[in-house]
């Protein structure tokens, strides 16, 4: 379980567990979007740049 933390300037922060971040190749600067899922949940989607072929 992860707890929501609050900074001194009232921003809320959710920490991604290290094992999940490594597995999903998430690092500092990785962009994510939050998408509504159900009334009590949302999905965190990693924004990956599409490689041109």
Residue pairs with C-beta under 8 A, 6 or more apart in sequence:
2 14
2 15
2 16
2 17
4 12
4 13
4 14
5 12
5 13
5 14
5 15
6 12
6 13
7 13
16 26
20 26
21 27
24 46
26 32
26 46
30 46
30 47
31 46
31 47
32 44
32 45
32 46
32 47
33 44
33 45
33 47
34 42
34 43
34 44
34 45
35 42
35 43
35 44
35 45
36 42
37 43
